[in-house]
Amino acid sequence: MHSLRAMLSRRIFLSSAGGTLVSSLAARASAQGEPQKLTYDVSTFGKGRSNGWLPEFSDFSLATASTNRMAEIRPLPSETNPGGRFGYYLQGRNTSDDLFMFIKKPVVKLAPERMYDVSFYIEFASSAPSNCTGIGGAPGESVWLKAGAATQEPVAVLESGEIRLSVDKGNQGAVGRNAVLMGNIANGLPCNTAGGRFVLLQRAALLTNPVKADGSGSVWVFVGTDSGFEGTTEIYYAFIAVWFSLRA
């Protein structure tokens, strides 16, 4: 636990958002009188390991579904990868003005039937430049990064010919009770001059609503992109940290 705590502390303080997040969680835990009851889950993807994360796609119509979907562990793009790191790569083409592509995993060894505040720190590589135009929306600003947690496993379900997510993540730029919006994937490079270059970005956020662990002490977490851009989106998740703070 101490090594994970040290790793998480080093990474999250790379961004001001990460530092603010840690301060907020520490203050909340202290106010609840339980500052030591914190649990981490930290994931990297070295040597092609998934660390238990599973890919899935939702928010599309069976009638217009694209087959251009991919999920695999692969080396990060060379421009973001001086140390030979790996990432979880997702690719999908949005053909219906909506596509959610995500990875998910169960986090275990929590206190059964107890409520937790959940926060996320994510490092990801995006090739979507800023201030571009596109069909339906921009390739960067109209693709939103979300993270969430739920007691039940988030799965893609069929509803009247539409594939939807079984938990409430909200739609595109709006969020539901099981997710938090972590900005968009625009990478800051100018439009039409970026040449498909990837940039490594960091995001941190705290879920608005707490989540309850199930009877075995498990919670499902997920990270994904909710697209309003009618084109192909690709993203690498390089580092994911999830922090659970036990509520009093």
N, C-alpha and C positions, 0 to 999 in steps of 0.2 A: 504493500500500500504506500509506503514512504517513497519508493522509486516512482510510482505512478503520480503521486502528489507532486514530486519535484519536476517530473516531465511536464505535467499539465501547467504548473506555475511558470515554467520557462516559456512555454509556447504561448499561453494566453496573454502574457504581458508584452508580446510582440505588437499588440494592437491596443489602442486606448480603450476600445470597446471591451476587450478582454479584461483589462484592469478594472474597469467600472463594474463589470459583471462579477468579478471575484469580490470586490468590496460590497456589492449589494447582497450577495449570498452570505458573506460573513456576517454582515449586519443583521440580516434576517434570521440566521441561525442563532446569533447571540441574543436577539430579542426574544426568541422562542425558548431560550434557556438550554439549548442542546447544541452547542457549537461543535461538538466532536462527532455528531451523527451525520457524517457526510460520506457518500460513496461515489467513486469514480468509475467510469468505463472509458478507456483510452484505446483508440484503434489506429494503427498504421497498416500498411499493406505490403511490407517487405517480403521478398522472395515469393511473390504471388499468392500470399495468404489473404483470405477474405476476412479473417477474424470474426466469422459468424454472420457477416452481413449478406443479405439476400436481395437480388434485384427484382423489380416489378414495375409494370406500366399500367396506368389507368387514365381515365378521362378522355376516351376516344369512342368513336362509333364503329361498330362492326362493319357498317357499309362503307366507311371511308378510311379504315385503318391502314396505316402504312406498314410495310414489312421492314422498313429501314430502322430496325431497333437492335441495339447491341448492348451487352453488359459483360465486362471482363476485367480482370486485374492485368495491368500492363505498366511498363515504365512511364514515368511522367515525361512530358515533352522536354526536349533537350534544353530549351531556353528557360525552363523553370526547375531544372533538375541537376544541379552541380554535384550532388552527392549520390547519384544513381538510385534515387527513391522510386517507389512504385505508387500507383494510385488505382482507385476503383473507377474505371471508365464507363460512362453511360452515354449512349447516343440514341436519338430518336427524331423522326421527322413528324412534325405537327401538320396534319393535312385537314384538320377540322376546326382550327382556331382554338384548340385546347388539347393539352397533353401533360400528364404528370408522370415523370419518370423518377424512381426513387430506390433507395436501398433501405433495408430494415433489419433489425436484429432484436432478440430478447435479451434483456439484462436481468440476471438472476441474483440470488443471495441478498435481496432486499428483505425488509421486515414484512411478513405477510399481512395483507389487509390494512396496511398503513398508507397514509397520504404523504406524497413527496412533492416538493418543488423541484423542477427539472430545468437545467440550463444546458446550452450547447456552445461549443467553440469548434469552428470548422475552417479548415484550410482547403481551398479548391482552386483548380486551374481552369480558366475560361478563355476561349478564343473569340468571344463576342465583343467587338469594339463598341465604343460609346458613341451616342448621338447619330446612329444610323437610322434609316427608314427601312421598313420591310412590309410584307403582306400581313395584314392583321395587326401588326405591331413591330416594334424594334427587336432585333435579335439579342440585344443586351438588356435594355430597360423594360421590355415586355416579357422577360423570362425571370420569374421570381424564385428566390431560394427560400425554402421552408424547412423547418424541423419540427418534429412533434413526438408525442408520447401518448400511449393508450394502454389500458388494461388488457384489451383484446388485441389479437394480431391484426394489423392493417392489411387487408387483402383486396384485390381487384374483384368486383362482383358485377354480374350482368344484370342490368335493369332496363327492360324494354329496348333491347338492341344497343344499349350504351354500357360501356365499361366504366364503373365508378369505384371510388375508394370507400371501404366499409367504415372508416372513421371520419370525423369532421375536420378536414384540413382547410375548409374554405375553398374559394375558387380564384385562381390567378392572384391578383393583388389584394384580395380580401382573405382573411383567415377565419378559421372556425375554432371551436373550443379545444381541439386536440393539437393545435399547431401554432407556431409563431412565425411571423414574416421576418426574414433576415436580409432584406434588401433584394437587389437584382444581380444579374451576372455580368453587367457591363464592366469591361476590364480596364477602362480608362485610356486605351489607345485610340487615336483618331480614326474615324470612319474612312474607308477606302485606301488607307495607307498602312493598315495593321498587317496585311498579308497573312491572316490566319494565325498570327502569333498568340501563344498562350501567355497569360499572366497569372501568377500565384496570388490569390486574394485570401483575406481572413474575415470572418464574421463571428460575432458572439451575441447571444440573446438568451433571455429567461422566459420560459413559458408563462403566459398570463394565468392559466388555470393549473392547479396541482393535479397529479395523477395518482390513482390508487393501485398499489401492488396487488396482484391476485393472491389466491390462497397459498400458492407455492412460493411467494416472494418474487414474482417476475413482473416486469413491465416491458412492453414493446416500444422501441424508439425507431424513428424513421427520419431520413434526410432526402430532400428531392427538389426538383425544379418544376414549377407550374407555368406552362408556356402559353402565351397569347401570340407568339410569333409563328406564322405559318411557313416554317422552313425547318432545317435541321439544326438541332442544338447538340453540342457535345461538351462534356464536363468531366474532369477528373477530381475525385475526392482523395486528398492526400493525407489528411489527418482529421480525426473526429474525436472530440472529447465530450462526454456527457457527465454532468455532475448532478447527483441526487441529494437533496437536503431534506431530512426527515422532519415532518411537521410535528409540533407538540400535540 
